[in-house]
Amino acid sequence: KGGRNSLFMKGYSNMAGMIMEVGPNRWDRAQIDLATGATEMRDLSMLFQKSYVLLRSEHHAKTCPLSIGDLLKDKKPGDVEGGVKMHAVQADEWGYLLFMMAKNGYDCNFFFKN
């Protein structure tokens, strides 16, 4: 939320990309419910041209498995080093994606790109 008043203020900066880890179950500590968090993530994604979730295999698959990709429209993910798959996330997919992450206790990395 705070980024709107600094990093993302129109004319203030130009960000080419950003990576962030998101764990919906952690939002409780900040008193942010899932619906609000999903809305914030969707709104953040609108500040960038493309949004991706980075899904893991091997060592970190337990916290953000490749199976999450089955929830998304993007069925041709990009390959990233280390067995990571990069699936595009559409604006209408944030709510269900984050709900499933919360339900399963997942923490995933998201990449936003201009």
C-alpha positions as a Markdown table, in Angstrom:
| # | Residue | x | y | z |
|---|---|---|---|---|
| 1 | Lys | 0.0 | 0.0 | 0.0 |
| 2 | Gly | 2.7 | 2.4 | 0.9 |
| 3 | Gly | 4.3 | 2.2 | -2.5 |
| 4 | Arg | 1.5 | 4.3 | -4.0 |
| 5 | Asn | 2.8 | 7.3 | -2.0 |
| 6 | Ser | 6.4 | 6.9 | -3.1 |
| 7 | Leu | 7.7 | 4.3 | -5.6 |
| 8 | Phe | 4.6 | 4.2 | -7.8 |
| 9 | Met | 3.6 | 7.9 | -7.6 |
| 10 | Lys | 3.1 | 9.1 | -11.2 |
| 11 | Gly | 6.1 | 11.0 | -12.4 |
| 12 | Tyr | 8.1 | 10.1 | -9.3 |
| 13 | Ser | 9.9 | 7.0 | -10.5 |
| 14 | Asn | 10.1 | 4.6 | -13.3 |
| 15 | Met | 10.5 | 1.0 | -12.3 |
| 16 | Ala | 11.4 | -1.6 | -14.9 |
| 17 | Gly | 10.7 | -4.5 | -12.7 |
| 18 | Met | 10.2 | -5.8 | -9.2 |
| 19 | Ile | 10.4 | -9.2 | -7.5 |
| 20 | Met | 8.6 | -9.8 | -4.2 |
| 21 | Glu | 7.8 | -12.7 | -2.0 |
| 22 | Val | 4.1 | -13.0 | -1.0 |
| 23 | Gly | 2.7 | -15.3 | 1.7 |
| 24 | Pro | -1.0 | -14.5 | 2.3 |
| 25 | Asn | -0.9 | -16.3 | 5.7 |
| 26 | Arg | 1.5 | -13.6 | 6.9 |
| 27 | Trp | -1.0 | -10.8 | 6.2 |
| 28 | Asp | -2.8 | -11.5 | 9.5 |
| 29 | Arg | 0.2 | -9.9 | 11.3 |
| 30 | Ala | -0.5 | -6.7 | 9.5 |
| 31 | Gln | -4.3 | -7.1 | 10.0 |
| 32 | Ile | -4.9 | -7.4 | 6.3 |
| 33 | Asp | -7.6 | -9.9 | 5.2 |
| 34 | Leu | -7.3 | -12.0 | 2.1 |
| 35 | Ala | -9.8 | -10.0 | 0.1 |
| 36 | Thr | -7.9 | -6.8 | 0.8 |
| 37 | Gly | -4.5 | -8.4 | 0.1 |
| 38 | Ala | -5.8 | -9.8 | -3.2 |
| 39 | Thr | -7.1 | -6.4 | -4.3 |
| 40 | Glu | -3.8 | -4.8 | -3.4 |
| 41 | Met | -1.9 | -7.4 | -5.4 |
| 42 | Arg | -4.2 | -6.9 | -8.4 |
| 43 | Asp | -3.8 | -3.1 | -8.1 |
| 44 | Leu | 0.0 | -3.5 | -7.9 |
| 45 | Ser | 0.0 | -5.7 | -11.0 |
| 46 | Met | -1.9 | -2.9 | -12.9 |
| 47 | Leu | 1.2 | -0.7 | -12.4 |
| 48 | Phe | 3.2 | -3.1 | -14.6 |
| 49 | Gln | 2.8 | -4.4 | -18.1 |
| 50 | Lys | 3.3 | -8.1 | -17.1 |
| 51 | Ser | 2.9 | -10.1 | -13.8 |
| 52 | Tyr | 4.3 | -13.5 | -13.2 |
| 53 | Val | 4.4 | -16.1 | -10.4 |
| 54 | Leu | 7.6 | -18.0 | -10.0 |
| 55 | Leu | 6.9 | -21.7 | -9.3 |
| 56 | Arg | 9.5 | -23.9 | -7.8 |
| 57 | Ser | 10.6 | -27.5 | -8.2 |
| 58 | Glu | 13.2 | -29.4 | -6.2 |
| 59 | His | 14.3 | -27.9 | -2.9 |
| 60 | His | 11.6 | -25.3 | -2.5 |
| 61 | Ala | 8.7 | -27.0 | -4.2 |
| 62 | Lys | 6.9 | -27.5 | -0.8 |
| 63 | Thr | 6.4 | -23.7 | -0.4 |
| 64 | Cys | 5.4 | -22.8 | -4.0 |
| 65 | Pro | 5.0 | -25.9 | -6.2 |
| 66 | Leu | 4.7 | -26.2 | -9.9 |
| 67 | Ser | 1.1 | -27.5 | -9.4 |
| 68 | Ile | -0.1 | -23.9 | -8.8 |
| 69 | Gly | 0.4 | -23.4 | -12.5 |
| 70 | Asp | -2.7 | -25.6 | -13.0 |
| 71 | Leu | -4.8 | -22.8 | -11.6 |
| 72 | Leu | -3.7 | -20.3 | -14.2 |
| 73 | Lys | -4.6 | -19.6 | -17.8 |
| 74 | Asp | -0.9 | -19.5 | -18.9 |
| 75 | Lys | -0.2 | -23.1 | -19.9 |
| 76 | Lys | 3.2 | -22.3 | -21.5 |
| 77 | Pro | 5.4 | -21.0 | -18.7 |
| 78 | Gly | 8.8 | -19.7 | -19.2 |
| 79 | Asp | 11.8 | -21.6 | -17.8 |
| 80 | Val | 14.0 | -19.9 | -15.2 |
| 81 | Glu | 17.3 | -21.2 | -13.9 |
| 82 | Gly | 17.1 | -23.9 | -11.2 |
| 83 | Gly | 13.9 | -25.6 | -12.2 |
| 84 | Val | 11.7 | -22.5 | -11.7 |
| 85 | Lys | 8.7 | -22.0 | -14.0 |
| 86 | Met | 7.4 | -18.5 | -14.6 |
| 87 | His | 3.6 | -18.3 | -15.3 |
| 88 | Ala | 1.9 | -15.1 | -16.3 |
| 89 | Val | -0.9 | -14.0 | -13.9 |
| 90 | Gln | -3.9 | -12.2 | -15.4 |
| 91 | Ala | -5.8 | -9.5 | -13.5 |
| 92 | Asp | -8.8 | -11.8 | -12.9 |
| 93 | Glu | -6.7 | -14.6 | -11.4 |
| 94 | Trp | -5.3 | -12.9 | -8.3 |
| 95 | Gly | -8.2 | -13.6 | -5.9 |
| 96 | Tyr | -8.3 | -17.4 | -6.5 |
| 97 | Leu | -4.5 | -17.7 | -6.8 |
| 98 | Leu | -4.0 | -16.0 | -3.4 |
| 99 | Phe | -6.9 | -17.9 | -1.8 |
| 100 | Met | -5.3 | -21.2 | -2.8 |
| 101 | Met | -1.9 | -20.0 | -1.6 |
| 102 | Ala | -3.4 | -19.1 | 1.8 |
| 103 | Lys | -5.3 | -22.4 | 2.0 |
| 104 | Asn | -2.1 | -24.4 | 1.4 |
| 105 | Gly | 0.3 | -22.1 | 3.3 |
| 106 | Tyr | 2.3 | -21.3 | 0.2 |
| 107 | Asp | 4.8 | -18.4 | -0.1 |
| 108 | Cys | 5.6 | -17.6 | -3.7 |
| 109 | Asn | 7.8 | -15.0 | -5.5 |
| 110 | Phe | 6.1 | -12.7 | -8.0 |
| 111 | Phe | 7.9 | -10.8 | -10.8 |
| 112 | Phe | 6.4 | -7.6 | -12.1 |
| 113 | Lys | 7.8 | -6.2 | -15.4 |
| 114 | Asn | 7.4 | -3.1 | -17.5 |
